[in-house]
Amino acid sequence: MKSLHGTAGMLAVVVAVCGCSRQHKAAPAPQATAVGSALVVSSGDKQLGPAGAPLGQPLVMQVNDDQGNGVTGALVMFTGPAGVKFDPSELLTDSSGQVSTNLTLGNTSGRYQLTAVTNNKAGHALPVQVPELAAGYQEELGYQVQRTYCSRCHNPESTPEQVSNHDNLSVPPHSFDQGDTYNKLSDADLTAIIGHGGPAMNLSVLMPPYGKTLTKAEIQAVIAYIRLVSDPPYQAPGLVYAKQ
Ligand code: HEC
């Protein structure tokens, strides 16, 4: 045993000196073999997932050259607020110019602004902001409620599981992420429209009342969901962000 320890110690020293610790946990950043001139999101931004759990899709970014072609071997690094995990956080673009990382958001619900960055020829960083959304218990409930009761009219996208009626409505409702519309409505406005239907706020009768179908907690949960997915982001009036 002694000699084994001795050998391990020797190896550790050698590795530390030559800096070639491929297997070591805190491996150094991979060395870029190329640089691009633009970094773009390919897929996986604006996902909604449970707080503290891995998101369903990886975040895929692409590094392009001046002609818009993918660059192989460019280094992309990811950073985010405390609690966010990237697997991996640094990697080189593949033969199509892309990198893919798996994301786990923090335990607090809300909007997480992540940053992906690559360097251009001049050595300047090209940062790209990538928003992702973490739902807490209330927003998760709101997501389920709106899926059951609202999305057939409010979500313009039709899927085999969820056929949308949106385009058949003479007065098209807004999709819940349309912050330009929803951020102007107070929580009290939303509660009135959802509880009493469109006419409560001089809107169309095509917007049904849900005061008898949904509990107060469910209506509040839908509102929390709407506030979370809002783009541009919702800022509660008079709220001081003392915590962050
Ligand atoms: C049968 C279709 C239908 C369903 C189901 C429906 N809505 Fe609507 N909703 C509408 C229509 C149509 C409007 C637009 C009314 C107008 O602009 O005059 C609307 C408008 C609204 C508005 C005002 C902002 C906007 O988008 O124009 C809110 C808030 C709203 N709905 C919330 C909900 C919620 C929450 C649910 C589920 C609990 C829901 N709606 C379900 C049809 C629907």
Residues whose N, C-alpha, C, O or C-beta is under 5 A from the ligand:
A	BS01	HEC	Y149 C150 C153 L169 V171 P172 P173 H174 L190 I193 I194 G198 L203 S204 L206 M207 P208 Y210 V222
